[in-house]
Amino acid sequence: MWLPLFGLLLGLVIGFLSPFNIPVDYAKYFSVAILVAFDSVIGGVRAYQEESFDSTVFLSGFFVNILMATLLAYIGDRIGVDLYLAAIVAFGTRIFQNISIIRRHFINKHHKDEKN
């Protein structure tokens, strides 16, 4: 469980320290891709806690969700509608739901350990 969190932290540190700039034209796509990737990681943590983690499901969901959300943002740009907002709302909602489930799992586990 600590290895994925360490990898996430290492990636964030490298990202903040690198002098890489994203062109403004691609900012929507990149923000949607980051949000979807974060949703996949949080979903993976939840699945790990529920002991139902499957690396194939995680990796396929990671890449397919990023591809579909970015494609949705691109199609929205082409037709002049901000469809990327639909992806942001959907994946943002999932992130908060998964975080609340993870939080409840930790609280229940802590209460169970206190009783024993």
C-alpha positions as CSV (number, residue, x, y, z in Angstrom):
1,M,0.0,0.0,0.0
2,W,2.9,2.4,0.7
3,L,4.6,1.8,-2.6
4,P,1.8,3.5,-4.7
5,L,1.7,6.4,-2.3
6,F,5.5,6.8,-2.4
7,G,5.3,6.7,-6.2
8,L,2.6,9.3,-6.2
9,L,4.6,11.6,-3.9
10,L,7.8,11.1,-6.0
11,G,5.9,11.9,-9.2
12,L,4.5,15.1,-7.6
13,V,8.0,16.2,-6.4
14,I,9.5,15.6,-9.8
15,G,6.6,17.4,-11.5
16,F,7.0,20.4,-9.3
17,L,10.8,20.6,-9.8
18,S,10.9,20.1,-13.5
19,P,10.8,23.2,-15.8
20,F,8.2,21.7,-18.1
21,N,5.4,24.1,-19.2
22,I,2.1,23.1,-20.8
23,P,0.8,25.3,-23.7
24,V,-2.4,27.1,-22.9
25,D,-4.1,25.3,-25.8
26,Y,-3.7,22.0,-24.1
27,A,-4.5,23.0,-20.5
28,K,-8.0,21.7,-20.7
29,Y,-6.9,18.3,-21.9
30,F,-4.1,18.0,-19.4
31,S,-6.3,19.1,-16.4
32,V,-8.9,16.5,-17.4
33,A,-6.2,13.8,-17.8
34,I,-4.7,14.6,-14.4
35,L,-8.1,14.5,-12.7
36,V,-9.0,11.2,-14.3
37,A,-5.6,9.7,-13.3
38,F,-6.1,10.9,-9.8
39,D,-9.6,9.3,-9.8
40,S,-8.0,6.0,-10.9
41,V,-5.4,6.1,-8.2
42,I,-8.0,6.8,-5.5
43,G,-10.2,4.1,-6.9
44,G,-7.2,1.7,-6.7
45,V,-6.6,2.6,-3.1
46,R,-10.2,1.9,-2.3
47,A,-10.1,-1.4,-4.2
48,Y,-7.0,-2.4,-2.3
49,Q,-8.7,-1.6,1.1
50,E,-11.7,-3.7,0.0
51,E,-9.3,-6.5,-1.0
52,S,-10.6,-6.5,-4.6
53,F,-7.7,-4.8,-6.4
54,D,-6.9,-6.2,-9.8
55,S,-4.0,-4.6,-11.7
56,T,-5.5,-5.4,-15.1
57,V,-8.7,-3.6,-14.2
58,F,-6.7,-0.7,-12.7
59,L,-4.4,-0.2,-15.7
60,S,-7.2,-0.6,-18.3
61,G,-9.4,1.8,-16.4
62,F,-6.6,4.3,-16.0
63,F,-5.7,4.5,-19.7
64,V,-9.3,4.1,-21.1
65,N,-10.7,6.7,-18.8
66,I,-8.0,9.2,-19.6
67,L,-8.4,8.6,-23.3
68,M,-12.2,8.9,-23.2
69,A,-12.3,12.0,-21.0
70,T,-9.6,13.7,-23.2
71,L,-11.6,12.7,-26.3
72,L,-14.7,14.2,-24.8
73,A,-12.9,17.5,-24.1
74,Y,-11.5,17.5,-27.7
75,I,-14.9,16.8,-29.3
76,G,-16.4,19.6,-27.1
77,D,-13.7,22.0,-28.3
78,R,-14.4,21.1,-31.9
79,I,-18.2,21.7,-31.6
80,G,-17.8,24.8,-29.4
81,V,-19.2,23.3,-26.2
82,D,-17.3,22.9,-22.9
83,L,-17.8,19.2,-22.6
84,Y,-14.7,18.9,-20.5
85,L,-16.8,20.2,-17.6
86,A,-18.9,17.0,-17.8
87,A,-15.7,14.9,-17.2
88,I,-14.6,17.2,-14.4
89,V,-18.0,16.9,-12.6
90,A,-18.2,13.1,-13.1
91,F,-14.7,12.3,-12.0
92,G,-14.6,14.9,-9.3
93,T,-17.7,13.4,-7.8
94,R,-16.2,9.9,-7.9
95,I,-13.0,11.2,-6.2
96,F,-15.0,12.6,-3.3
97,Q,-17.1,9.5,-3.0
98,N,-14.1,7.2,-3.0
99,I,-12.2,9.4,-0.5
100,S,-15.2,9.3,1.9
101,I,-15.4,5.5,1.6
102,I,-11.7,5.3,2.3
103,R,-12.1,7.6,5.3
104,R,-14.9,5.5,6.7
105,H,-12.9,2.3,6.2
106,F,-10.0,3.8,8.3
107,I,-12.4,5.1,11.0
108,N,-14.2,1.7,11.3
109,K,-10.8,-0.1,11.4
110,H,-9.6,2.3,14.1
111,H,-12.8,1.8,16.2
112,K,-12.5,-2.0,15.8
113,D,-8.9,-1.9,16.9
114,E,-9.8,0.2,20.0
115,K,-12.4,-2.4,21.1
116,N,-10.0,-5.3,21.0
